[in-house]
Amino acid sequence: MTQINAAWTKPGSLLDLFFESFRTGEGGVARLLDHLVIVTMDPAAYAGCQLVHPHCYFLRTTGVDYRGEKFFMSKDYLEMMWGRNKFQQTILQLGYNFLFTDVDVMWFRDPFKHISMGADIAISSDVFMGDPYSLGNFPNGGFLFVRSCNKTIEFYRHWQAGRYRFFGKHEQDVFNLIKHEMTDRLGVAIQFLDTTYISGFCQLSRDLNKICTLHANCCVGLGAKLHDLRNVLDVWRNYTAAPVPDKRAGKFQWKVPGICIH
């Protein structure tokens, strides 16, 4: 599932790029769109979603107008991120595993083979240190797989409580602050995903033969994300159209620097 508001559903905006990444991806990744639920935060986003996708859900909330762009760490941004976290907890309590992806994540190949069967939580990394089970890695909640079980539901309860324990922090920072105590207390197995495969602008994979997803993290502002992700898709289209020997030779590289990508 992913989550959007009206600002991200306009023609030419992030939702269009998100869909295009699946459709130009390799290894049948486009089939995963049939299983994608788009959680919408306002009526306009819900209406826009219904025009382009069969599985849309309107998450009704009060007190915040979610239609416009929410700037990083603003009050509305924090409300949106913690609301997303609470909704994920509800999914787990209903007994469902889920994979959550931000809409500014480009999907090029199926990432599921890189998620360990032994992980209760598999989360992408802003910075990956080399050991997928080291708590020294820096998490990013924009790509997150969670198995529904008592341990993970309890983890989410403590995660939600951290909103008030660490007032003013967003959910990703709180995850980082509680990861040690929660693994000790609950025995939750957390896998941090290798940025060679589950990558982002923070720690960029340059191997187009291995990359599965690419997140516009470490990038603030809708305009900056759109600019750099359009360049990413331009390179990807050229890569997929190239002869196999050219791909194997590593002749394709991302356009750098961009506004955020480096």
N, C-alpha and C positions, 0 to 999 in steps of 0.2 A: 504494500500500500504506500501511497504518497499523500501529501497534504498540500493544498493550494488555496490561495485567495484570489480575488478578482484581478489584482495587478499582474498575476502570473498566468492568467488564462487568455489575455488579449491576443489577437492574431499576431504572430511573429514573436511572441514572448516565450518564456521558459518552457511552458507545456508543449509547444510545437517542437522545440529543440529536443526535449525529452523523448517524445514519440519518434522523432526522426532518428535518434540514436539507436533505438530498438530496430527500426525498419532497415537501417543500413548496417546493422550488426552482423556478426558471423555466428555460425554454429546453431542456427535456429533460435537465437535469443528473442526474436520477434514474437514467438509463440507465448512468451511470458506475459505479453500484454493482455491475453485472454483471462489472466488470473489477477490482473491489477485492479485494486479498488482505489479510487481517488476520493479522498476525504476533503470536502470543500467547507470553507469557513464562513461563507456569506452567500446570500441568494444569487448574486450575479455570478459567482464562481460556479455554483451548482448548475445554473442555467447554461453557462458556457461549457461545462463538463458534459452535460447531457447531449450537446450537439456533436461531440467528437468521441465519446467513449460510452460503452454500455454499463459500466459499473461505477456509479457515482453515489456518494453518501454525503448528506448535508448534516454536519455536526453543529447543532444549534447551541449557541452560547449567548450569554447576556453580558452587557456592560462594556463591550469593546466593538468598535466598527472595524471589521477585518478587511474592508474592500481595498484600501490603499496599501502601498508598500510600507512595510514595518521596518524601521531603521534599527540596526544592530544595537541591542542593549537598551532600547527605549522601553517605556512601561508596557506599551502594547505588544512589543516584540516578546518581552518576558512572559506576558500573559498567554500569547500564542504558543510559545515553546513549552510552557508548563501545562497548558491545555492539551497539547499533543501528547505529552508524557502521560497524563491522566487517561487519555483515550487508549493509549497502548496498554496501560494497566488493565483497563476494562476488557480489551481483547484477550489478554492472558486469563483473566478471571472467567471468561466464557469458555475457556478450554482450547483456544486456538494458538498455535505457533504463528509467528508473523515475521516477514521481512519488511522493514520500513526503509524507504529510500527518499531522500530529498528530491525535489523535482529538478534541481540543478546538478543532478548526477547523470552523466551520460553512460548508457549501457551498451557496450560493444560485444561482449561475450557473456555466456552464462556464468555467474560467479558462484553458484551453489557448490561446485566441486572444491572450492577453497574454504568452505565452512565445515569445520570438524564435527563429526557425529558426537564427539565427546564434550562439545561446548554447550553450556546452558545459554550463554550470551556470546554472540560473535559481533564485534563492533569494529568499524573502520578506524584507522589511525591517522591523526594529524601528523604524528611522528612515530615511525615504527623502528624499534631498536634492534630487531633481529630475532628475538624469541617471542613467539606468538602468545605465550602464557605468562610473560613477564609483566607485572603490574607497573613497571617503569615506562611502558608505552603510553602515549598520549592519545586518548580516545576522541572520536568524533561521532556524535549520534545521528549524523545524516545518512548513515548506512548501518543498519542494525538488525540482526536476526536474533530472536528470542524464542526459546522453547517454553511452552506453558507447563509449569509444574509448581509445586508449593514453594520451592526455593526462589524461583524467579518472581512469583507473585509477591513474596515477602520482600525481595530485593526492591521491587517497585514501590512498595509501601514506605520503605525507608528512604528511597529516592525522593518520593513526593514530600515526605516529612523534612527532607533536607532543604526544601524551598524556604522554610521558615527558620530552620536551624542555621542556614548560611544565607541570610536575607540579602537579596539583591543580586545573587548569583544566578546564571542561567543553568539549565539542566545538565549541560555537558560538563561544566565546572564542578557541579555537585557530584556527578558520577565519578569524576577524578578524585574528589575529596573523600568519598565513602568506599571506594573500591577495595582498599586494604581491609577495613574492618568488616565489610560485608562478605568477602571471600573467607575470612577467618571465622566469622560467626555462622554463616549459612552454608559454607562449602560450595558456593557458586563457582562453576568453572567458566572463566571469561577468556575468550580468544580474541586477541587483537589481530586484525587482518593485515597481511603483508601489503605494503603500498606498491610493490611490484605489480600486483594484480588488482587490488582494490585501492585505487590511487586518488590523488587530489592535488590541487595546486600547492598545498603546504609542503608536500614531499612528492614530487612529480616522478612517475614512472616514464622513462623514455623508450621503453621497449614495446613498440606497437604490436609485436608478435605475442606478447604475454598479457597485456592489459585487458581487464574485463570491464571495469567501471572507472570513471574519472569524475571527481566531484570538484565543483568550483568553490572549495573552501579557501580560507585565508583570502577572501575576496568580498569586500563590502560594497553593496549597492547593486541594484538590479541592472543598471546600464553597463557596469563593468563586467558583470557575469555574462550578460548577453553578448557583449563584444568578444570576450575571450572564448566563450563556448561556440560561437559561430566559426571562429578560426579553428577551433578543435575539430568541429565537424567537417570543415573544408579539407583539413589534412586527412581525416579518417576516410572521407569519400575517395580521395586520391589514392590512399593506401589500399582500400578494398578493390579498386579498379586495376591495380597494378599486377603485372605477372608475378607468379610465385617466387621466382629467383630474386626479383627486386625486393620483395617483402623480406625474404630470408637474409638478404644482404644488409638489412637495416638502413635502407636509403631514405626512410621517411622519419621526420622529426617534427615535433610541435612548433608552431610559430611563436618564437620567443624573442624579446620580451613582449608580453601583451600589457594590458592594464594591471592585471594581477599575476598572470602566469609568468614564470621566470625559470 
